[in-house]
Each structure stands twice: as C-alpha cells, then as structure tokens.
Amino acid sequence: MKAKVLAGVLALALIGIGYYYLTGRSQVTPAQAQQQGMQRPPVEVTVYTVAPQTVVLTQDLPGRTSSFQVAEIRPQVTGIIIDRLFTEGSFVKEGQQLYQIDPAPYQATYDSAVADLRKAEANLKSVEPKLDRYRELVNVGGVSRQQYDDALASMEQAKADIAVAQAAVARAKINLDYTKVFAPISGQIGKSSVTKGALVTANQGTALATIQNLSKIYVDVSQSSGEIMRLRKQMTAGLKQGPLLAELLLEGEKEPYGLKGEIQFSDVTVDEGTGMVQLRILFPNPDGYLLPGLFVKARVAQSKLENAIMVPQQAVVRSAGGDTTVWAVAADNTVNPRPIKVSKAFGDKWLIDSGLAAGDKVVVAGLQKIAPGAKVSPVEMTTPAQ
C-alpha cells in the first residue's frame, strides 16, 4: 500500500517537472515578440507614382439638339395637287420632285405670253424697214422731219413691246415651273399635310411637308458671361491649333457620344436676367443617331491647368467626417497615412489640391493589409487610370 502511494507521488512530481520545463522554454518576452513581428516579410502592395500632368478643366452645360438644316416646303403658285411623289418619312435628295400642281392654267398663260412675244417681234420687223427708208428720204426732202420722228418712235415702241412680252414669257415660265415642287435640301422628310386633290395657295402659312438634314446636328447650350469670355480667349489663341471641340453627354448613357463637336459661335447678347450667353456646337451625325429636340449636356473646356497632381480614385480614403487621406510609401518602403485635399474627379482620378508632390508613391491596392509604419514591397501600377 505504501509502495503505491509513493509511486503516485513520484509520477506527479515528474509531470510537474516536465510541465515547468516545457513552459519555461516556450515563454517569450514582449520585446522578443515585437522583434519577431517586425521581422515578418514585407506585404506586397500596388503603388502609383505621382507625376505632373496637363489637365483641361471642363464644365457640363445643359442644352438641346436642333437640326442642322430645316426646310419647310410651301407652294409658290395656287392650284390643285395632282400627285405626291415621295414616301413620308423617307430620305429625299436635293432637287428631287415632291409634288405636282396642276400645270394646265399656267401652261396656257405661258403659251399666250409666247404668242404676244411673237406678235411684238413681227411688229418690229415691219417698223424697221420703214424707218430705214425714211432715214434716206428725210435727207433729200422726200418726207418731213415729223414723219421720220414718228417712224423712229414707232420702232422704239416696238422694241419696248418686245421687252414687255419677253418679261411676261419669263414670268409665265417661272409660274409653270413652280407647279413642280422640288426638295431644296437633302434630308429626312416628314409627313405630308396635303393629299392628292387638295387645293394649295401661293405662300400659304401651312407647310406641305418639312425636310430636316440630320447629317449634322446643333447643340445649343447656355454659359455664363464670365466663362464665355475665357472661352473666347481660348478660341482666339487656338485658331492656329485647330477648332475648339466639345463632348456630348446623352441622358441615360454613361459614355459620351462617340464623335466630338466643334464650337461654332457664341451669341453676341448677354441675357440681362440670367447673365447667360447662348453657345452653339455642331456635332457630326452620320448615322442619324441624334434626333432634334433631345435634352443633352455638352462638356466644354474652360481652362488648362499645367503641372496638375492627380491620383487614382482607389488610392483616396475618405473618413466619416469627410477628411481624405492616402497611404504614402516612404523611401524606406514604410507606409503611413497622409492627409490630402481633393477638388475634382477626372475619369478614374482625383485632382489633388495639396498634400502630394511629384514623385510621391501612394498605395492603390492592398490597403487592407497595411498599417502605419509597416514595411511593404511596392509594385508599380502598370495600367494607371485614365
């Protein structure tokens, strides 16, 4: 019995000695733990190196589209429409006949004017020989001076009659030609307001149809007078470098319209109530994608900023209070937060007002793996945001 008790005590003693030995060898002081933590391998992060850029400051101006050319078709003579020669909504070419007005009364007027002209020409042929004979006889006393003067006046009257008749023929021919109504421009034609058999009058208020040239399209926007003066300076300075261009932003679309527009002119009058000036921009529209009457925004350049500092938006951290910071990489590859001030977004980048300089490196990927003072292994961003 005593031997069993002694064996148990001895076993407990051996267990305690082993426990002490094991825990004593594995114990690490706080200093040693910190040293071991600092010896961890650097975390790999993606960085962006700040480089000065030239930035064009723009402004989005609301506006509305309008047709490049608009022609309202109206008759220039009175008559009955006997034919419509186009399909509503189709594309018509300049010079294409659209309507035919009954030409019968105008043909008759033209024929009558031609007959009057021939009569006047025949009268002249009878007066001219008589004047020639009187010119010889008056010199020898065969006819009186009065008879000669009367013959001369008759010839001048005959010539005047011919001129009047020629004008009447020309006028009749114009009216006859006007019975054929042609397209003055190429473009998309709308619906017809009249049908075959309708009576139309010369220069009536209601258009027969409307043609719109949509190969190009205007965008009219409003801009403040101060901004328009700066824009005029740019347009004057940039005449040697080419026209000043603008982008078009369509409602409901994220990307700008594929083709840029040329700023044509600004109005010469400032609105007294708003202080705004109208600006007109011409955009190409080869496929007819843009339609008149759309509400759009035009992105117009306002000024150019040299040596601007910009960083990708994913590098900027914004706190709940609205403060903005970036994680800057020092020369020894340690990272620390740095406060900055941002002013405006340009695509995927922020324009920086203060806090960064050329050559600074900021972390753009791997922010969740770093802490103040941590060592990092920076990898340069290969495709910086544009």
C-alpha positions as CSV (number, residue, x, y, z in Angstrom):
1,M,0.0,0.0,0.0
2,K,2.8,2.4,0.9
3,A,4.6,1.5,-2.3
4,K,1.6,2.5,-4.4
5,V,1.3,5.9,-2.7
6,L,5.0,6.5,-3.2
7,A,4.7,5.7,-6.9
8,G,1.8,8.1,-7.3
9,V,3.7,11.0,-5.7
10,L,6.7,10.3,-7.8
11,A,4.6,10.4,-11.0
12,L,3.0,13.7,-10.0
13,A,6.4,15.2,-9.4
14,L,7.7,14.1,-12.8
15,I,4.7,15.6,-14.5
16,G,5.2,18.9,-12.8
17,I,8.9,19.0,-13.7
18,G,8.1,18.3,-17.4
19,Y,5.4,21.0,-17.4
20,Y,7.8,23.5,-15.9
21,Y,10.5,22.6,-18.4
22,L,8.2,22.9,-21.4
23,T,6.6,26.2,-20.4
24,G,9.9,27.7,-19.5
25,R,11.4,27.0,-22.8
26,S,8.4,28.4,-24.8
27,Q,8.0,31.7,-22.9
28,V,8.8,34.8,-25.0
29,T,9.2,38.3,-23.6
30,P,7.1,41.3,-25.1
31,A,10.3,42.8,-26.6
32,Q,11.1,39.5,-28.3
33,A,7.5,39.3,-29.6
34,Q,7.8,42.8,-31.1
35,Q,11.1,41.9,-32.7
36,Q,9.7,38.8,-34.2
37,G,6.7,40.8,-35.6
38,M,9.0,43.4,-37.3
39,Q,10.9,40.6,-38.9
40,R,7.8,39.5,-40.9
41,P,8.3,39.7,-44.7
42,P,7.1,43.0,-46.3
43,V,3.5,43.0,-47.7
44,E,3.3,43.4,-51.5
45,V,1.1,46.4,-52.5
46,T,0.4,48.2,-55.7
47,V,1.6,51.8,-55.8
48,Y,1.1,54.7,-58.2
49,T,3.9,57.2,-58.6
50,V,2.6,60.8,-58.8
51,A,3.7,62.7,-62.0
52,P,2.6,66.2,-63.1
53,Q,0.1,66.3,-65.9
54,T,-1.6,68.9,-68.1
55,V,-5.3,68.9,-67.3
56,V,-8.1,70.6,-69.2
57,L,-10.8,71.8,-66.8
58,T,-14.3,71.2,-68.3
59,Q,-17.9,72.1,-67.5
60,D,-21.0,70.2,-68.4
61,L,-23.6,72.6,-69.8
62,P,-27.3,71.5,-70.4
63,G,-28.7,72.1,-73.8
64,R,-31.0,70.8,-76.5
65,T,-30.4,69.5,-80.0
66,S,-31.7,71.0,-83.2
67,S,-31.5,70.2,-86.9
68,F,-28.5,71.3,-89.0
69,Q,-30.9,72.4,-91.8
70,V,-34.7,72.7,-91.8
71,A,-36.7,73.4,-94.9
72,E,-40.5,73.9,-94.8
73,I,-42.0,73.1,-98.2
74,R,-44.6,75.7,-99.3
75,P,-46.2,76.2,-102.8
76,Q,-45.3,79.3,-104.7
77,V,-48.4,79.1,-107.0
78,T,-52.0,78.3,-106.4
79,G,-53.5,75.1,-107.8
80,I,-54.7,71.6,-107.2
81,I,-52.2,68.9,-106.1
82,I,-52.4,66.2,-108.8
83,D,-49.6,64.0,-107.4
84,R,-47.4,63.4,-104.4
85,L,-44.0,61.9,-105.5
86,F,-42.4,60.8,-102.2
87,T,-42.8,58.4,-99.3
88,E,-43.4,60.0,-95.9
89,G,-40.5,59.6,-93.5
90,S,-38.1,58.7,-96.3
91,F,-34.8,60.3,-97.3
92,V,-35.1,62.8,-100.2
93,K,-32.3,64.3,-102.2
94,E,-31.9,68.0,-103.1
95,G,-33.7,68.7,-106.4
96,Q,-36.0,65.7,-106.1
97,Q,-39.6,66.4,-107.1
98,L,-42.0,66.2,-104.2
99,Y,-45.4,67.4,-105.5
100,Q,-47.0,68.2,-108.9
101,I,-49.5,71.0,-109.0
102,D,-52.0,71.1,-112.0
103,P,-49.9,72.9,-114.7
104,A,-52.8,73.4,-117.2
105,P,-53.7,77.0,-116.4
106,Y,-50.0,78.0,-116.2
107,Q,-49.2,76.3,-119.4
108,A,-52.0,78.3,-121.1
109,T,-50.7,81.6,-119.7
110,Y,-47.2,80.7,-120.9
111,D,-48.4,79.9,-124.4
112,S,-50.3,83.2,-124.5
113,A,-47.2,85.1,-123.4
114,V,-45.1,83.4,-126.1
115,A,-47.7,84.4,-128.7
116,D,-47.6,88.0,-127.6
117,L,-43.9,88.0,-127.9
118,R,-44.0,86.7,-131.4
119,K,-46.6,89.4,-132.3
120,A,-44.3,92.1,-130.9
121,E,-41.3,90.7,-132.8
122,A,-43.4,90.7,-136.0
123,N,-44.4,94.4,-135.5
124,L,-40.8,95.3,-135.1
125,K,-39.9,93.7,-138.5
126,S,-42.5,96.0,-140.2
127,V,-41.3,99.1,-138.5
128,E,-37.6,98.8,-139.0
129,P,-37.6,98.9,-142.9
130,K,-40.0,101.9,-142.8
131,L,-37.5,103.7,-140.6
132,D,-34.6,102.9,-142.9
133,R,-36.5,104.3,-145.9
134,Y,-37.5,107.5,-144.0
135,R,-33.9,108.0,-143.0
136,E,-32.8,108.3,-146.6
137,L,-35.8,110.3,-147.7
138,V,-35.6,112.9,-145.0
139,N,-32.1,113.9,-146.2
140,V,-33.4,114.7,-149.7
141,G,-36.7,116.2,-148.6
142,G,-38.9,113.2,-149.6
143,V,-40.6,113.1,-146.2
144,S,-40.9,115.6,-143.4
145,R,-38.9,115.5,-140.3
146,Q,-42.1,114.8,-138.3
147,Q,-42.8,111.7,-140.3
148,Y,-39.3,110.5,-139.7
149,D,-39.6,111.2,-136.0
150,D,-42.9,109.3,-135.9
151,A,-41.3,106.3,-137.6
152,L,-38.4,106.4,-135.1
153,A,-40.8,106.5,-132.2
154,S,-42.8,103.5,-133.6
155,M,-39.6,101.4,-133.7
156,E,-38.7,102.2,-130.1
157,Q,-42.3,101.4,-129.1
158,A,-42.0,98.0,-130.9
159,K,-38.8,97.2,-129.1
160,A,-40.4,98.1,-125.8
161,D,-43.3,95.8,-126.6
162,I,-40.9,93.0,-127.2
163,A,-39.2,93.6,-123.8
164,V,-42.6,93.5,-122.1
165,A,-43.6,90.4,-123.9
166,Q,-40.2,88.7,-123.0
167,A,-40.8,89.6,-119.3
168,A,-44.3,88.1,-119.5
169,V,-42.9,84.9,-121.0
170,A,-40.3,84.7,-118.3
171,R,-42.9,85.2,-115.6
172,A,-45.2,82.6,-117.1
173,K,-42.4,80.2,-117.4
174,I,-41.4,80.7,-113.7
175,N,-45.0,80.0,-112.6
176,L,-45.2,77.0,-114.8
177,D,-42.0,75.6,-113.3
178,Y,-43.4,76.3,-109.8
179,T,-46.1,73.7,-110.4
180,K,-43.3,71.2,-109.8
181,V,-42.3,71.4,-106.1
182,F,-38.7,70.2,-105.5
183,A,-36.7,69.5,-102.4
184,P,-34.4,72.5,-101.6
185,I,-32.1,70.3,-99.4
186,S,-31.3,66.7,-98.8
187,G,-32.6,65.1,-95.7
188,Q,-35.4,63.2,-93.9
189,I,-38.9,64.3,-94.9
190,G,-41.8,64.2,-92.5
191,K,-45.5,63.6,-93.1
192,S,-47.4,65.4,-95.8
193,S,-50.1,67.9,-94.7
194,V,-51.9,67.6,-98.0
195,T,-53.1,64.7,-100.3
196,K,-53.8,64.4,-104.0
197,G,-56.7,66.7,-105.0
198,A,-56.0,69.3,-102.3
199,L,-56.1,73.0,-103.2
200,V,-53.0,74.9,-102.2
201,T,-52.3,78.6,-102.4
202,A,-49.1,80.5,-103.1
203,N,-47.0,81.2,-100.0
204,Q,-49.6,79.7,-97.7
205,G,-48.9,79.5,-93.9
206,T,-49.1,75.8,-93.6
207,A,-46.2,73.8,-95.0
208,L,-46.8,70.9,-97.3
209,A,-44.0,69.0,-95.6
210,T,-40.8,69.6,-93.7
211,I,-37.3,68.3,-94.6
212,Q,-34.6,68.0,-91.9
213,N,-30.9,67.5,-92.6
214,L,-29.6,65.3,-89.8
215,S,-26.1,64.5,-91.2
216,K,-25.0,67.1,-88.6
217,I,-26.8,68.4,-85.5
218,Y,-26.6,71.6,-83.5
219,V,-26.5,71.6,-79.7
220,D,-27.4,75.0,-78.2
221,V,-26.3,75.5,-74.6
222,S,-26.1,78.4,-72.2
223,Q,-23.0,79.6,-70.4
224,S,-22.2,82.5,-68.0
225,S,-20.8,85.6,-69.5
226,G,-17.5,85.3,-67.5
227,E,-16.9,81.8,-68.7
228,I,-17.8,82.7,-72.3
229,M,-15.1,85.4,-72.2
230,R,-12.5,82.9,-71.1
231,L,-13.7,80.5,-73.8
232,R,-13.4,83.2,-76.5
233,K,-9.8,83.8,-75.4
234,Q,-9.1,80.1,-75.9
235,M,-10.8,80.1,-79.3
236,T,-8.7,83.1,-80.4
237,A,-5.5,81.6,-79.1
238,G,-6.3,78.2,-80.5
239,L,-7.1,79.2,-84.1
240,K,-3.6,78.1,-85.2
241,Q,-4.1,74.8,-83.4
242,G,-7.5,74.0,-84.9
243,P,-11.1,74.3,-83.7
244,L,-12.2,74.1,-80.1
245,L,-14.0,70.8,-79.6
246,A,-16.7,69.6,-77.1
247,E,-18.1,66.3,-76.0
248,L,-21.8,65.3,-75.9
249,L,-23.4,63.5,-72.9
250,L,-26.7,61.8,-73.7
251,E,-29.4,61.3,-71.0
252,G,-29.3,57.7,-69.7
253,E,-25.9,56.8,-71.2
254,K,-22.7,56.5,-69.2
255,E,-20.2,57.1,-72.1
256,P,-20.0,60.3,-74.1
257,Y,-21.2,60.4,-77.7
258,G,-18.5,58.9,-79.9
259,L,-17.9,62.0,-82.1
260,K,-16.8,65.4,-80.8
261,G,-18.4,68.6,-81.8
262,E,-16.9,71.9,-83.0
263,I,-17.9,75.1,-81.2
264,Q,-19.3,77.3,-83.9
265,F,-20.0,80.7,-82.2
266,S,-21.4,82.4,-79.1
267,D,-24.3,84.8,-79.1
268,V,-23.5,88.5,-79.0
269,T,-26.1,89.3,-76.4
270,V,-26.0,88.6,-72.7
271,D,-29.3,87.8,-71.1
272,E,-30.0,90.7,-68.7
273,G,-31.9,88.5,-66.2
274,T,-29.6,85.5,-66.0
275,G,-26.2,86.8,-67.3
276,M,-26.0,83.8,-69.6
277,V,-24.9,83.6,-73.2
278,Q,-26.0,81.0,-75.8
279,L,-23.3,78.8,-77.3
280,R,-23.8,76.7,-80.4
281,I,-21.9,73.5,-81.0
282,L,-22.0,71.4,-84.2
283,F,-21.7,67.6,-83.9
284,P,-21.4,65.1,-86.8
285,N,-24.3,62.7,-87.0
286,P,-23.5,60.4,-89.9
287,D,-25.8,57.6,-88.9
288,G,-28.7,59.8,-87.8
289,Y,-28.4,58.6,-84.2
290,L,-29.0,62.0,-82.7
291,L,-32.5,63.5,-83.1
292,P,-33.7,67.1,-82.9
293,G,-35.3,68.1,-79.5
294,L,-33.1,65.9,-77.2
295,F,-32.1,67.3,-73.8
296,V,-28.3,66.7,-73.6
297,K,-25.2,68.0,-71.9
298,A,-22.2,69.4,-73.7
299,R,-18.8,69.0,-72.0
300,V,-16.9,72.2,-72.8
301,A,-13.3,73.0,-72.0
302,Q,-13.0,76.0,-69.7
303,S,-9.2,76.3,-68.9
304,K,-6.0,74.4,-69.0
305,L,-4.1,73.5,-65.8
306,E,-0.4,72.8,-66.1
307,N,1.6,70.5,-63.7
308,A,-1.6,69.2,-62.1
309,I,-1.2,66.4,-59.5
310,M,-3.7,63.5,-59.9
311,V,-4.0,60.1,-58.3
312,P,-6.3,57.1,-59.0
313,Q,-9.6,57.3,-57.0
314,Q,-9.0,53.9,-55.4
315,A,-5.9,55.4,-53.6
316,V,-8.0,58.0,-51.7
317,V,-9.6,57.1,-48.4
318,R,-12.4,59.2,-47.1
319,S,-13.3,59.2,-43.4
320,A,-16.8,59.5,-41.9
321,G,-16.0,63.2,-41.2
322,G,-15.2,63.9,-44.9
323,D,-11.4,64.0,-44.5
324,T,-9.4,62.5,-47.3
325,T,-6.1,60.7,-47.0
326,V,-3.8,58.5,-49.0
327,W,-1.2,55.8,-47.8
328,A,2.2,57.2,-48.8
329,V,5.2,55.0,-49.3
330,A,8.4,56.5,-47.9
331,A,11.9,55.9,-49.2
332,D,12.5,53.0,-46.8
333,N,9.3,51.3,-48.1
334,T,7.3,52.1,-44.9
335,V,3.7,53.3,-45.3
336,N,1.8,55.9,-43.4
337,P,-1.4,57.8,-43.9
338,R,-1.1,61.4,-45.3
339,P,-3.9,63.9,-45.4
340,I,-4.7,65.5,-48.8
341,K,-7.2,67.8,-50.3
342,V,-9.1,66.8,-53.5
343,S,-11.0,69.2,-55.8
344,K,-12.5,67.4,-58.8
345,A,-12.8,64.0,-60.4
346,F,-11.4,63.4,-63.9
347,G,-12.5,59.9,-65.1
348,D,-10.9,57.4,-62.6
349,K,-8.6,60.1,-61.0
350,W,-8.9,62.8,-58.4
351,L,-7.3,66.2,-58.9
352,I,-5.2,66.9,-55.8
353,D,-5.1,70.5,-54.4
354,S,-2.5,69.8,-51.7
355,G,-0.7,67.1,-49.8
356,L,1.2,65.4,-52.6
357,A,4.1,66.3,-54.9
358,A,5.7,64.9,-58.0
359,G,7.5,61.6,-57.3
360,D,5.4,60.6,-54.2
361,K,4.2,57.0,-54.2
362,V,0.7,56.1,-53.0
363,V,-0.9,52.7,-52.4
364,V,-3.7,51.9,-54.8
365,A,-4.2,48.2,-54.0
366,G,-3.6,46.2,-50.8
367,L,-4.8,48.9,-48.4
368,Q,-6.5,46.2,-46.1
369,K,-3.1,44.6,-45.5
370,I,-1.1,47.5,-44.2
371,A,-0.8,49.5,-41.0
372,P,1.1,52.7,-40.0
373,G,4.8,52.1,-40.1
374,A,4.5,48.7,-41.8
375,K,7.1,47.6,-44.4
376,V,5.8,47.0,-47.9
377,S,7.1,45.6,-51.1
378,P,5.8,48.2,-53.7
379,V,4.8,47.1,-57.2
380,E,4.3,49.9,-59.7
381,M,0.8,50.2,-61.2
382,T,1.1,49.0,-64.8
383,T,-2.1,50.4,-66.1
384,P,-2.9,53.7,-64.4
385,A,-6.4,55.0,-64.6
386,Q,-7.1,57.4,-67.4
